[in-house]
Amino acid sequence: MRVLLVWDNESESDLISMYLGVDGGEITVAVGAQQALEKTTVPGQYDVILFAINLPTTDEGFSFFKQVHLSDPATPMIGACQSQEVIRVARFMSKGMASYVIRDSSRDYVFMLKGLVESTVEAVHAARDQKLAQKLREEVDSVRKLQESMVPKDIICPSGFRVVGRYEPAQIRVLGGQPVTMAGGDYYDVFTLPDNTLVLLVGDASGHGMKAAMSIMIMHTLVRMIRTKQYQDTAAFVSEINGQLSEQTIVNDEGGFITLLYAILSPDSGELQWTSAGHPPPMLQDFTNNEIRPLGDHSCGGLPLAVSSSAEYETYVSILPPDMRLALYTDGLEEAFPENRGGSHTQFGAEGIKKVLHKTRSLAIEDVMQSLFDTSNAFTEGSGRHDDTSIVILERITNSSLVKK
């Protein structure tokens, strides 16, 4: 520990210096305020400053304290006073002095200094860490709220269809503290184009936190900028997004990328065009035959976005049945898992999604969404989903008797 000892008595300072440096501490001694000021020109060069408050008077000691504390407020300062000077300590403490010790005539206080110095430094660091953690929480919360503002509030659907969407960020569970809700890298959007086709998309940026959130914001901006362009198929749109994202260093720095599922529904024909950029395919629940299946397998997707500007993508076409639900989701849903199962690592998986859809076929679409989140979260046995999770559910029911139990 680097200690600056500012004292009014040279022989006593030698004793204190020897005692504080017994475990290899780096002790710098200054006798008097002027010498001390010459040794405090660089903020942060000491871990703590221990000083006598009378240099040689308490007024001069206070002047020294204010000057040093103003130039280096992060370094804790501990004052030492004679018993008759204790009443003057309040003046120092009110201006930011970290702690104090009373100098007794027998010099027994010297044996208290090492513990006092160490505990004071630890307390200051703990308070600083707590303040920093609070500031980070506030900054993350601001980014998270900005990200949540991108989520569509009022989804307008073609006649005969209903859509609900929901996003939940991951949480970091802090030992001995409150869980921190992180800014996340998930995203969904639903909007109608001028020709009445319905666009549905979900995206997932690699990693967590600020970088992932900023990557998603960039993609959201690009989608909104070019969505009115006339593309013949979904693959052309995804290729355009990929080309632009590949030029964004904030996205692809350190191997970053975004997975995306982009789909366009023609409501009259029930035709769904979709393209995957490294993303899980949609899950279809067909009420006419009680079948629940993905529209494709994981080979039906190109590279994630921002990996290669020349990546090629495929357009897949699926005809949706007249009575059905379609779930688009990020891998935070599939990959939910219990944290404390020894060596096993069982995920909620596609089978978990299918079970929930089957169990909730008679429920309202909002209740289906709630059940997917509740069931996957319960599957983790209290550890919570470790990844951001977004889900969009599209529903069309022309024959209500098909969804009865």
C-alpha positions as CSV (number, residue, x, y, z in Angstrom):
1,M,0.0,0.0,0.0
2,R,1.3,3.5,-0.9
3,V,1.0,5.8,2.1
4,L,1.9,9.4,2.4
5,L,2.7,10.3,6.0
6,V,2.5,14.0,6.7
7,W,3.7,14.7,10.2
8,D,4.7,17.5,12.6
9,N,7.3,15.5,14.5
10,E,10.2,13.9,12.6
11,S,11.2,11.3,15.3
12,E,7.5,10.2,15.7
13,S,7.1,10.0,11.9
14,D,10.1,7.6,11.7
15,L,8.4,5.3,14.2
16,I,5.1,5.4,12.4
17,S,6.8,4.9,9.0
18,M,8.6,1.8,10.3
19,Y,5.4,0.3,11.7
20,L,3.3,0.9,8.6
21,G,6.0,-0.4,6.3
22,V,6.5,-3.7,8.2
23,D,4.6,-5.8,5.6
24,G,6.3,-4.1,2.6
25,G,4.1,-1.0,2.5
26,E,5.5,1.9,0.5
27,I,5.7,4.8,3.0
28,T,6.6,8.3,1.9
29,V,7.3,10.8,4.7
30,A,6.8,14.6,4.6
31,V,7.5,16.8,7.6
32,G,5.3,19.8,7.4
33,A,2.7,21.0,4.9
34,Q,5.0,22.6,2.4
35,Q,7.1,19.4,2.0
36,A,3.9,17.4,1.7
37,L,2.5,19.7,-1.1
38,E,5.6,19.1,-3.1
39,K,5.0,15.3,-2.8
40,T,1.3,15.4,-3.9
41,T,1.6,16.8,-7.4
42,V,0.1,13.7,-9.1
43,P,-3.5,12.7,-8.2
44,G,-3.7,9.0,-7.3
45,Q,-0.1,8.5,-6.6
46,Y,-0.9,7.4,-3.0
47,D,-3.5,4.9,-1.7
48,V,-4.0,7.0,1.4
49,I,-2.7,10.1,3.1
50,L,-2.2,10.1,6.9
51,F,-1.6,13.5,8.3
52,A,-1.4,15.4,11.6
53,I,-4.1,18.1,11.6
54,N,-1.8,20.7,13.3
55,L,0.7,21.7,10.7
56,P,1.7,23.5,12.9
57,T,-1.8,24.8,13.7
58,T,-5.2,23.3,13.0
59,D,-6.0,26.2,10.7
60,E,-2.9,25.5,8.6
61,G,-3.6,21.8,8.7
62,F,-7.1,22.5,7.5
63,S,-5.8,24.7,4.7
64,F,-3.4,21.8,3.7
65,F,-6.2,19.3,3.8
66,K,-8.5,21.3,1.6
67,Q,-5.8,22.0,-1.0
68,V,-4.9,18.3,-1.3
69,H,-8.4,17.0,-1.1
70,L,-9.6,19.4,-3.8
71,S,-6.8,18.3,-6.2
72,D,-7.1,14.6,-5.4
73,P,-10.6,13.9,-4.0
74,A,-10.4,10.1,-4.7
75,T,-7.5,9.5,-2.3
76,P,-8.8,9.0,1.3
77,M,-7.2,11.2,4.0
78,I,-6.9,10.3,7.6
79,G,-6.3,13.0,10.3
80,A,-4.5,12.5,13.6
81,C,-5.2,14.9,16.4
82,Q,-4.3,15.5,20.0
83,S,-7.1,14.7,22.5
84,Q,-7.7,18.4,23.1
85,E,-8.2,18.9,19.3
86,V,-11.0,16.4,18.9
87,I,-13.6,19.1,18.7
88,R,-11.9,20.5,15.6
89,V,-12.1,17.2,13.8
90,A,-15.7,17.8,12.8
91,R,-14.5,20.7,10.5
92,F,-12.4,18.2,8.6
93,M,-14.9,15.4,8.5
94,S,-17.6,17.7,7.1
95,K,-15.3,18.5,4.1
96,G,-14.5,14.9,3.2
97,M,-11.9,13.6,5.6
98,A,-12.3,9.8,5.6
99,S,-11.4,9.0,9.2
100,Y,-9.3,10.2,12.2
101,V,-7.2,8.9,15.1
102,I,-6.5,10.4,18.5
103,R,-2.8,10.8,19.4
104,D,-2.2,9.8,23.0
105,S,0.9,10.8,24.9
106,S,2.1,7.2,25.4
107,R,2.0,6.7,21.6
108,D,-0.2,3.6,21.9
109,Y,-2.2,4.9,19.0
110,V,0.6,4.0,16.6
111,F,-0.3,0.4,17.0
112,M,-3.8,1.2,15.8
113,L,-2.7,3.0,12.6
114,K,-2.1,0.0,10.4
115,G,-5.6,-1.5,11.0
116,L,-7.2,2.0,10.6
117,V,-5.4,2.7,7.4
118,E,-6.3,-0.6,5.8
119,S,-9.9,-0.5,6.9
120,T,-10.3,3.1,5.7
121,V,-8.9,2.3,2.3
122,E,-11.2,-0.8,2.0
123,A,-14.2,1.2,3.1
124,V,-13.5,3.9,0.6
125,H,-13.0,1.4,-2.2
126,A,-16.2,-0.4,-1.3
127,A,-18.2,2.9,-1.4
128,R,-16.6,3.8,-4.7
129,D,-17.4,0.4,-6.2
130,Q,-21.0,0.7,-5.0
131,K,-21.3,4.2,-6.5
132,L,-19.8,3.0,-9.8
133,A,-22.1,0.0,-9.8
134,Q,-25.1,2.3,-9.3
135,K,-23.9,4.5,-12.1
136,L,-23.5,1.6,-14.4
137,R,-27.0,0.4,-13.5
138,E,-28.4,3.8,-14.4
139,E,-26.5,3.9,-17.7
140,V,-27.5,0.4,-18.6
141,D,-31.1,1.2,-17.7
142,S,-31.0,4.2,-20.0
143,V,-29.8,2.1,-22.9
144,R,-32.3,-0.6,-22.1
145,K,-35.2,1.9,-22.1
146,L,-34.0,3.3,-25.4
147,Q,-33.9,-0.2,-26.7
148,E,-37.3,-1.0,-25.4
149,S,-38.6,2.1,-27.2
150,M,-37.9,0.3,-30.5
151,V,-40.4,-2.4,-29.7
152,P,-43.7,-1.9,-31.5
153,K,-46.4,-0.8,-29.2
154,D,-49.5,-1.0,-31.4
155,I,-49.3,-3.8,-34.0
156,I,-51.7,-3.4,-36.8
157,C,-52.5,-6.7,-38.5
158,P,-54.4,-7.7,-41.7
159,S,-57.9,-8.8,-41.2
160,G,-58.3,-12.2,-39.7
161,F,-54.8,-12.3,-38.1
162,R,-53.5,-11.5,-34.6
163,V,-50.0,-10.9,-33.5
164,V,-48.4,-10.5,-30.1
165,G,-44.7,-9.9,-29.3
166,R,-42.6,-9.7,-26.2
167,Y,-39.0,-9.1,-25.3
168,E,-37.2,-9.8,-22.0
169,P,-33.5,-9.1,-21.3
170,A,-31.2,-11.4,-19.5
171,Q,-30.3,-10.8,-15.9
172,I,-26.9,-11.0,-14.1
173,R,-27.4,-12.3,-10.6
174,V,-24.9,-10.5,-8.3
175,L,-23.9,-12.4,-5.1
176,G,-25.1,-10.5,-2.1
177,G,-26.9,-7.9,-4.3
178,Q,-29.8,-7.4,-6.5
179,P,-30.1,-8.9,-10.0
180,V,-29.0,-6.5,-12.7
181,T,-31.2,-6.3,-15.8
182,M,-28.9,-5.9,-18.7
183,A,-29.2,-4.0,-21.9
184,G,-29.8,-6.8,-24.3
185,G,-29.1,-7.9,-27.8
186,D,-32.6,-9.2,-28.8
187,Y,-35.0,-7.4,-31.1
188,Y,-38.3,-8.0,-32.8
189,D,-40.5,-5.9,-35.1
190,V,-43.8,-6.3,-36.8
191,F,-45.2,-3.8,-39.4
192,T,-47.5,-3.7,-42.4
193,L,-46.2,-2.6,-45.9
194,P,-48.3,-0.4,-48.2
195,D,-49.5,-3.5,-50.2
196,N,-51.0,-5.0,-46.9
197,T,-48.3,-7.6,-46.5
198,L,-47.2,-8.2,-43.0
199,V,-43.5,-8.2,-42.0
200,L,-42.3,-10.1,-39.0
201,L,-38.7,-10.2,-37.8
202,V,-36.7,-11.3,-34.8
203,G,-33.0,-10.6,-34.3
204,D,-30.3,-11.5,-31.8
205,A,-26.9,-9.8,-31.5
206,S,-24.0,-11.9,-30.2
207,G,-23.0,-11.3,-26.6
208,H,-24.7,-9.1,-24.0
209,G,-24.7,-5.6,-22.7
210,M,-24.0,-2.3,-24.3
211,K,-22.3,-3.5,-27.5
212,A,-25.1,-6.0,-28.3
213,A,-27.7,-3.3,-27.6
214,M,-26.0,-0.8,-29.9
215,S,-25.7,-3.4,-32.6
216,I,-29.4,-4.1,-32.5
217,M,-30.2,-0.3,-32.6
218,I,-28.1,0.0,-35.7
219,M,-29.9,-2.9,-37.4
220,H,-33.3,-1.4,-36.3
221,T,-32.4,1.9,-37.9
222,L,-31.3,0.2,-41.2
223,V,-34.5,-1.9,-41.3
224,R,-36.6,1.2,-40.8
225,M,-34.7,3.1,-43.4
226,I,-34.9,0.6,-46.2
227,R,-38.2,-1.2,-45.4
228,T,-40.2,0.8,-48.0
229,K,-38.0,-0.3,-50.8
230,Q,-39.5,-2.8,-53.2
231,Y,-37.7,-6.2,-52.7
232,Q,-38.8,-9.2,-54.8
233,D,-38.0,-11.6,-51.9
234,T,-36.9,-11.7,-48.3
235,A,-33.4,-12.9,-49.2
236,A,-32.8,-9.7,-51.2
237,F,-33.8,-7.6,-48.1
238,V,-31.6,-9.7,-45.7
239,S,-28.6,-9.4,-48.2
240,E,-29.0,-5.6,-48.2
241,I,-29.1,-5.4,-44.4
242,N,-26.1,-7.7,-44.2
243,G,-24.1,-5.6,-46.6
244,Q,-24.7,-2.5,-44.6
245,L,-24.1,-4.1,-41.2
246,S,-20.8,-5.6,-42.5
247,E,-19.5,-2.0,-42.7
248,Q,-20.4,-1.2,-39.1
249,T,-17.4,-1.8,-36.8
250,I,-19.5,-1.6,-33.7
251,V,-21.4,-4.7,-34.9
252,N,-18.5,-6.9,-36.2
253,D,-15.8,-5.8,-33.9
254,E,-14.2,-8.8,-32.0
255,G,-16.2,-11.3,-34.1
256,G,-19.6,-9.8,-33.3
257,F,-22.6,-10.7,-35.5
258,I,-26.5,-10.7,-35.5
259,T,-28.8,-13.5,-36.3
260,L,-32.0,-12.6,-38.1
261,L,-35.3,-14.2,-39.2
262,Y,-37.1,-12.0,-41.7
263,A,-40.6,-13.0,-42.9
264,I,-43.3,-11.5,-45.1
265,L,-46.9,-12.8,-45.0
266,S,-49.3,-12.3,-47.9
267,P,-52.6,-12.4,-45.9
268,D,-54.9,-13.3,-48.8
269,S,-53.0,-16.4,-50.0
270,G,-51.5,-17.3,-46.6
271,E,-48.1,-17.5,-48.3
272,L,-45.1,-16.8,-46.0
273,Q,-41.8,-15.9,-47.4
274,W,-38.9,-16.1,-44.9
275,T,-35.2,-15.9,-44.8
276,S,-32.9,-16.9,-42.0
277,A,-29.5,-15.4,-41.3
278,G,-28.2,-18.0,-38.8
279,H,-31.5,-17.9,-36.9
280,P,-33.9,-20.7,-35.7
281,P,-36.8,-21.3,-38.2
282,P,-40.4,-20.4,-37.2
283,M,-42.4,-23.0,-35.3
284,L,-45.8,-23.8,-36.9
285,Q,-48.8,-25.1,-34.9
286,D,-51.4,-26.4,-37.4
287,F,-54.8,-26.7,-35.8
288,T,-56.2,-28.7,-38.7
289,N,-54.1,-31.8,-38.0
290,N,-52.7,-31.0,-34.5
291,E,-49.2,-30.9,-35.9
292,I,-46.5,-28.7,-34.4
293,R,-43.3,-28.5,-36.4
294,P,-40.6,-26.0,-37.5
295,L,-41.0,-24.7,-41.0
296,G,-37.4,-25.8,-41.7
297,D,-34.3,-27.2,-40.0
298,H,-31.2,-25.3,-38.9
299,S,-29.6,-25.9,-42.4
300,C,-32.2,-23.4,-43.8
301,G,-30.2,-20.4,-42.9
302,G,-27.2,-18.5,-44.2
303,L,-24.4,-16.9,-42.2
304,P,-25.3,-14.5,-39.4
305,L,-25.3,-10.8,-40.4
306,A,-22.0,-8.8,-40.4
307,V,-19.9,-12.0,-40.8
308,S,-19.3,-11.6,-44.5
309,S,-20.6,-8.8,-46.8
310,S,-20.8,-11.4,-49.7
311,A,-22.9,-13.9,-47.8
312,E,-25.7,-15.4,-49.8
313,Y,-29.2,-16.1,-48.5
314,E,-32.2,-18.2,-49.5
315,T,-35.9,-17.4,-49.7
316,Y,-38.2,-20.1,-48.4
317,V,-41.9,-20.2,-49.1
318,S,-44.4,-21.8,-46.8
319,I,-48.2,-21.9,-47.2
320,L,-49.8,-21.3,-43.8
321,P,-53.0,-23.4,-43.0
322,P,-56.2,-21.4,-42.4
323,D,-56.1,-22.2,-38.7
324,M,-52.7,-22.0,-37.1
325,R,-50.2,-20.3,-34.8
326,L,-46.7,-19.4,-35.8
327,A,-44.0,-18.7,-33.3
328,L,-40.8,-16.7,-34.1
329,Y,-38.3,-16.6,-31.3
330,T,-34.6,-16.0,-30.4
331,D,-32.5,-18.8,-29.0
332,G,-32.8,-17.5,-25.5
333,L,-36.1,-19.4,-25.4
334,E,-34.7,-22.7,-26.7
335,E,-31.4,-22.5,-24.6
336,A,-33.0,-21.9,-21.2
337,F,-31.4,-24.4,-18.8
338,P,-31.1,-25.1,-15.1
339,E,-27.8,-23.9,-13.7
340,N,-27.3,-26.3,-10.9
341,R,-27.6,-29.8,-12.3
342,G,-24.0,-31.0,-11.9
343,G,-22.5,-32.1,-15.2
344,S,-25.8,-32.3,-17.1
345,H,-26.9,-29.5,-19.4
346,T,-30.5,-30.0,-20.5
347,Q,-32.0,-27.2,-22.5
348,F,-35.7,-26.2,-22.8
349,G,-35.3,-26.8,-26.5
350,A,-37.7,-27.1,-29.4
351,E,-39.5,-29.9,-27.5
352,G,-40.2,-27.6,-24.6
353,I,-41.7,-25.0,-27.0
354,K,-43.9,-27.7,-28.7
355,K,-45.2,-28.9,-25.3
356,V,-46.2,-25.4,-24.3
357,L,-48.0,-24.8,-27.7
358,H,-49.8,-28.1,-27.4
359,K,-50.9,-27.5,-23.8
360,T,-52.1,-23.9,-24.6
361,R,-53.9,-24.5,-27.9
362,S,-57.2,-23.5,-26.4
363,L,-55.9,-20.4,-24.7
364,A,-55.9,-16.8,-25.9
365,I,-52.7,-15.8,-27.8
366,E,-51.6,-13.5,-24.9
367,D,-51.8,-16.4,-22.5
368,V,-49.8,-18.6,-24.9
369,M,-47.1,-16.0,-24.8
370,Q,-47.1,-15.8,-21.0
371,S,-46.9,-19.5,-20.7
372,L,-43.9,-19.7,-23.0
373,F,-42.0,-17.3,-20.8
374,D,-43.3,-18.8,-17.5
375,T,-42.6,-22.4,-18.4
376,S,-39.1,-21.8,-19.8
377,N,-38.2,-19.7,-16.8
378,A,-39.5,-22.4,-14.4
379,F,-37.4,-24.9,-16.4
380,T,-34.3,-23.1,-15.2
381,E,-35.2,-24.0,-11.6
382,G,-34.7,-20.4,-10.3
383,S,-31.5,-19.5,-12.2
384,G,-33.4,-17.6,-14.9
385,R,-32.8,-17.5,-18.6
386,H,-29.2,-16.6,-19.3
387,D,-29.9,-15.0,-22.6
388,D,-32.2,-12.3,-23.9
389,T,-35.5,-13.7,-25.2
390,S,-37.8,-12.4,-27.9
391,I,-41.0,-14.1,-29.1
392,V,-43.5,-13.1,-31.8
393,I,-46.7,-15.2,-32.2
394,L,-48.9,-14.9,-35.3
395,E,-52.4,-16.4,-35.1
396,R,-55.2,-17.1,-37.6
397,I,-58.3,-18.9,-36.6
398,T,-61.2,-19.4,-39.1
399,N,-62.8,-22.3,-37.3
400,S,-62.9,-21.8,-33.5
401,S,-63.9,-25.4,-32.9
402,L,-60.5,-26.6,-33.9
403,V,-58.8,-25.0,-30.9
404,K,-61.2,-26.5,-28.2
405,K,-59.9,-29.1,-25.9
